[in-house]
């Protein structure tokens, strides 16, 4: 078999089977339809069917990535897209994907050079490579071979991409799964491996935790294999968690506490054959000292003298026996796991797992009505479409600003909206973070290292850690930055804004960002696990409330570009609370799945094929507005174009407002906040925009001298003229009045 050069090495690096399975799926589909360009949907179906078939027949098969599903039978076609994105990119030298036509196939310039024999040879070659791959991964597992593999390959792996790397899967999944199979590892143990969170850790580890004393490496006692940074040795240790003791007691007192407890346990446990000194050398940095403090006893295995499998197993059994002696000696240690589960089942309702509602497109409008009724039931009044607008704004991007006069209910609206979908202060899904005037850099929000080297998390980091826990990923978490412009927003919030711009789809089909803090910022492995490479998850929604007065700072265009700004300046004091008996069950609180609010699109191309006409209409409107704004250097870029289009796409999907009503909100929130100044050119821009908002033949030149005849039509007691975009027209009228009365105007002062 002689393949063309471009095909001969396509499987040279095989971290997963997906590349081979994809090529087979394409060749099988080509054999059916007899064409080069294939339906992407059909290829995805074949790709999934091939993996499901192996699984059904009990043959070896790669597990679905991440947390998509435990088996291929549960994977959906929608999830397949995120799985095949990487192999498509890796095979881009031979494969073309057309997102607009939703097709896939071999590149035409190559395909035209191949005959039928090349395709047959490629099929045989791919099948053989796939068989070889499965054979390589079907060897009998042993701890000896596993440790040897990690220590001989990890340093090279750190030079490669972190995502979906084979050695990462091996440490996180394969080794823990095999340890669980050992006869002395029962169901009460939690086994977990780690190579870092989004970025390679210097010290990978595999921990065994008795769930009666801990289920985290941050506190309590557990067993852990620690690989030295040099990869020349691995330690099997009976250890203590460092993070929580040092956080509660301080670094110095926490370390002293851990040392004293380690000494006590060395006296009461047999620890036969184990070393009880502090000669643990993991890295040249401060990590070594942390483990010297917290380790009770250990075995050390050097790469060039790895013991036989029988010794490794017996050593682990010995540590397990010592661990069991300790657990059974402490209060509650004699409880069975059935007793623990029965106690958990009788916990208060707040501790019970929530049943989260997955809301489909046809049900969104009804759900919004239920949210609105819940908020009104609490005695809160708001203008028409405010809840729809807030929802669409959050769906477009998880950062929204609520602006208006003090006492208008901005903070209360955020709290009530969160409550309405099941996020409260009591369950930890709603957090109010008051901004202080002295905040001057991101550490006030994210956290910092103190002079002793300990990380002191900021309020945002604490919420993100909680929202990122596996059991919480499906719940929405709301953060209200109260009075966020008491300090300069660009100073303390710039890192978060930049991170939100890095949002992308992960291979697990979730939205993720770049890391907030690199692992290298932390000394202890517990801090690395908890905060290292922490990313903003897709279930976090940030809403800032702002007052625009002499005590606060204005917003730059950098901020305004990245958020929808909802205004609260029109107050009706005559609106009184509605009595509760006027409501029925449609005003009850929900427990919504976070997908109800999460964005479905990150790039305009993701939605263009289905909503091309709407996107085209919207872009044409924005282009005309941009021509007007350019005269005062206030024109917008692609970021705002995409955000406006997403807002209108969601509105059309869920049928919440008319297209013009939705566009009116976007004019108010994305265009008008950019306008300010005192020059006549600003007045001309306002009048030109007013002409578009009214949808009539307004004479701009005639009003340049005196526009009072126009804006006085919005005086109290008068009926405003009919308008295509009434909210924007009213706002423009106020801005014109301010310009003529004071010689200066701004969205925030009108």
C-alpha positions, 0 to 999 in steps of 0.5 A, spaced: 500 500 500 502 506 497 499 512 499 500 519 497 504 523 501 499 528 504 495 521 507 501 517 509 502 521 516 495 523 518 495 518 524 502 519 526 500 522 533 494 518 536 492 521 542 484 519 541 481 514 536 477 520 533 481 522 527 480 515 525 473 514 526 472 520 523 475 518 516 472 512 516 465 515 517 467 520 511 469 514 507 463 510 509 458 516 507 462 517 500 461 510 498 453 511 499 452 518 496 458 517 491 460 524 492 466 528 495 462 534 499 457 530 504 452 533 509 456 534 515 449 532 519 450 525 516 457 524 517 456 526 525 451 520 525 455 515 522 461 518 527 457 516 533 454 510 530 461 507 529 463 508 536 456 506 539 456 500 535 463 498 538 460 499 545 454 495 544 458 489 542 463 490 548 469 492 544 474 497 547 472 504 545 474 511 548 470 514 553 466 520 551 470 526 553 469 530 559 463 530 562 458 529 556 456 522 558 458 516 561 457 512 555 456 513 547 449 511 547 447 517 551 451 522 547 447 526 542 448 529 535 449 536 538 454 534 542 458 530 537 460 537 534 464 539 539 467 532 539 469 532 532 471 539 532 478 538 534 480 532 529 477 536 523 482 542 525 488 537 526 486 534 519 485 540 516 490 539 511 486 534 507 479 535 510 474 541 508 468 543 512 463 549 509 459 552 515 455 556 511 453 549 507 454 545 513 458 540 509 464 536 510 469 532 505 476 531 502 479 537 499 477 538 492 484 539 490 487 533 493 481 529 491 481 530 484 488 527 484 486 521 487 483 515 484 478 509 487 484 505 489 487 511 493 480 511 497 480 504 498 488 504 501 486 510 505 480 506 508 484 499 509 490 504 512 485 507 517 482 501 519 489 498 521 491 504 525 485 504 529 486 496 530 493 498 532 491 504 537 486 499 540 491 494 541 496 499 544 491 501 549 488 494 551 495 492 555 493 489 562 494 495 567 499 495 572 501 501 577 508 499 575 507 501 568 502 506 569 507 510 574 513 509 569 508 512 563 507 518 567 514 519 569 517 518 562 512 522 558 509 527 563 515 533 561 514 532 554 506 532 554 507 539 558 510 542 552 504 540 548 496 542 548 493 541 555 486 539 552 484 532 551 491 530 552 492 522 552 496 523 559 491 527 562 486 522 561 490 517 563 492 520 570 485 523 571 481 517 569 485 511 567 489 510 573 483 512 578 478 507 575 483 501 575 485 503 583 477 503 584 478 495 581 482 493 587 479 489 592 481 493 598 478 499 595 471 499 597 465 504 594 466 509 600 473 511 597 473 517 592 479 516 587 481 522 583 487 524 579 489 531 577 494 534 572 492 541 573 486 545 571 486 548 564 494 548 564 499 543 566 500 542 573 508 541 576 506 536 580 500 531 578 497 527 583 492 521 584 488 521 591 484 516 595 479 519 600 475 516 605 468 520 604 467 519 612 472 524 613 473 528 607 472 528 599 477 534 597 484 535 598 483 541 601 482 539 608 482 532 612 486 526 611 487 522 605 492 518 601 495 521 595 500 519 590 505 525 588 509 526 582 515 530 583 516 536 578 522 532 575 519 526 574 524 522 577 520 520 583 513 519 586 511 519 593 505 515 596 503 519 602 498 519 608 497 526 608 493 532 610 489 537 606 493 544 607 488 549 604 482 550 609 487 549 615 491 555 613 485 559 610 482 559 617 488 559 622 493 563 617 499 560 614 504 560 620 499 557 625 496 553 620 503 549 618 504 549 626 497 545 626 499 540 621 505 539 623 503 537 630 497 533 628 502 529 623 506 528 629 500 525 633 498 520 628 505 518 627 504 515 635 498 512 634 498 509 627 502 503 626 505 506 619 509 499 618 515 500 613 513 507 611 518 513 612 516 518 618 521 524 616 520 530 612 525 528 607 520 530 601 522 533 595 517 535 590 520 541 587 525 547 588 519 552 590 515 552 596 511 546 595 516 542 598 515 545 605 508 545 604 508 537 604 513 536 609 508 540 614 502 536 612 505 529 610 504 523 616 508 518 613 510 516 606 513 511 601 518 514 595 519 510 589 524 512 584 524 512 576 530 508 576 528 503 581 521 502 581 518 496 585 515 490 582 507 490 582 506 486 588 510 491 592 506 497 589 500 493 591 502 491 598 504 498 600 498 501 597 494 496 601 498 498 608 497 505 607 489 503 606 489 499 612 493 505 616 488 510 613 482 505 616 485 505 623 485 512 623 478 513 620 475 508 625 478 512 631 475 518 630 468 521 632 463 518 626 468 514 623 464 507 625 458 509 621 457 505 615 456 508 608 449 506 608 448 510 615 451 516 611 447 516 605 441 515 610 443 521 614 444 525 607 437 523 605 434 526 611 437 533 610 433 539 610 430 541 603 436 546 601 441 540 602 437 536 597 439 536 590 435 541 585 431 538 580 432 543 574 428 545 569 430 545 562 426 550 558 425 549 551 424 555 546 417 554 545 416 555 553 421 561 554 415 566 553 411 563 558 417 562 563 419 569 562 411 571 564 412 567 570 418 570 572 415 577 571 409 575 575 414 572 581 417 579 581 411 583 581 408 579 586 414 581 591 411 588 590 416 591 585 413 595 579 417 596 572 416 598 565 413 594 560 418 589 557 424 590 562 424 583 564 424 580 557 430 585 555 434 583 561 433 576 559 435 577 552 441 582 554 444 576 559 442 571 554 447 575 549 452 576 554 453 574 561 455 582 563 449 587 564 449 594 567 443 597 570 443 604 570 439 609 573 437 614 579 438 612 586 432 608 589 429 606 583 430 598 585 436 596 580 439 592 586 432 589 588 431 587 581 437 583 580 436 579 586 428 578 584 430 576 577 435 571 580 430 568 586 425 567 580 429 562 577 432 559 583 438 563 585 438 565 592 443 568 597 441 562 602 443 556 596 449 560 594 447 562 587 446 569 588 452 574 591 451 581 592 458 584 592 458 592 594 464 595 590 468 600 595 471 607 592 478 605 594 478 599 589 484 600 584 486 594 581 483 587 579 486 584 586 480 587 590 475 583 586 479 576 584 484 576 590 492 577 592 498 573 595 499 576 602 506 577 604 507 570 607 505 567 600 498 565 601 493 566 596 487 571 599 481 570 594 477 575 592 469 575 592 469 573 585 474 568 586 470 565 591 463 565 587 467 562 581 470 556 585 463 554 588 460 555 581 465 551 578 464 545 582 461 539 578 455 538 582 453 546 581 455 546 573 448 546 571 445 551 576 445 559 574 450 563 579 448 571 579 453 576 581 451 583 583 456 588 583 452 593 587 454 601 585 460 598 581 462 605 578 463 608 585 471 606 583 473 606 576 471 600 573 476 600 568 481 599 574 478 593 578 474 590 572 479 590 566 481 583 567 474 580 568 472 584 561 478 581 558 477 574 560 469 574 557 472 576 551 476 570 550 470 565 551 470 559 547 467 552 546 470 547 550 471 540 547 465 538 552 461 543 549 461 548 554 463 555 554 470 557 557 475 562 558 482 563 559 485 562 566 484 568 571 490 566 575 496 561 572 498 555 577 505 558 578 501 564 582 500 558 588 505 555 593 501 549 595 497 544 591 491 545 594 491 552 592 493 550 585 487 545 585 482 550 588 484 557 584 490 555 579 488 556 572 481 558 575 476 560 569 469 564 568 464 558 567 458 558 563 453 559 569 456 565 571 452 572 570 454 578 572 450 584 573 452 591 575 448 597 578 450 604 577 448 611 579 450 616 575 451 622 579 457 627 582 459 621 587 461 616 581 465 615 575 463 615 568 464 609 563 469 608 558 467 606 551 471 599 552 466 598 558 460 600 554 462 596 548 462 589 552 455 590 556 448 591 555 446 598 559 439 598 561 436 604 564 432 606 570 430 613 570 422 613 568 419 612 575 411 612 576 410 613 584 403 612 583 404 604 581 402 601 588 403 593 589 398 588 587 395 584 592 398 576 592 391 573 591 391 576 584 396 571 582 396 564 581 401 558 581 404 562 575 407 567 580 411 561 583 419 561 583 422 556 578 429 552 579 431 553 572 437 550 568 443 555 567 442 553 559 435 557 560 440 563 560 447 561 557 449 564 550 448 559 545 452 563 540 459 566 541 460 567 533 455 570 528 457 565 523 454 560 528 447 563 527 448 566 520 445 560 516 439 559 520 438 567 521 441 570 515 435 574 513 435 577 520 442 578 520 442 582 514 437 586 515 440 588 522 447 589 519 444 594 514 440 598 519 447 598 523 451 600 517 446 606 516 447 608 523 454 608 523 455 612 517 451 618 522 456 616 528 462 617 524 462 624 524 463 624 531 467 618 532 462 614 536 461 609 530 461 601 532 465 595 531 464 588 529 463 586 537 457 591 537 454 588 531 455 581 533 451 583 540 446 586 537 444 581 532 445 575 537 439 579 541 435 580 535 436 572 534 434 570 541 428 575 540 426 572 534 427 565 537 423 566 543 418 571 540 418 576 546 417 582 542 417 585 535 423 586 531 423 593 531 421 593 539 427 589 540 432 593 535 429 599 539 432 596 546 439 595 542 439 603 540 438 605 547 443 600 550 448 599 545 448 606 541 446 612 545 450 611 551 456 612 546 454 619 544 456 625 548 459 632 547 457 640 546 459 641 538 454 642 533 456 636 530 453 632 536 446 635 535 446 633 528 447 626 530 442 626 535 437 629 530 439 624 524 438 619 529 431 622 531 429 622 524 430 614 524 427 613 531 421 617 529 421 614 522 418 620 518 421 626 514 424 630 520 428 636 517 434 636 520 437 642 517 431 646 520 432 644 527 439 645 528 438 652 530 432 651 535 430 644 536 425 645 542 419 644 538 421 637 537 423 635 544 418 639 548 413 634 545 415 629 550 414 634 556 409 631 561 402 631 560 403 631 552 402 625 548 409 624 544 408 623 537 408 616 534 415 613 533 418 607 530 423 606 536 419 610 541 424 609 547 430 611 543 426 617 541 424 619 548 431 619 550 434 623 544 429 628 546 432 629 553 439 629 550 437 634 545 434 638 551 440 638 555 444 640 549 440 646 548 439 648 555 446 646 558 451 646 552 453 639 553 449 632 553 450 625 555 446 619 555 447 619 562 445 626 564 439 627 560 
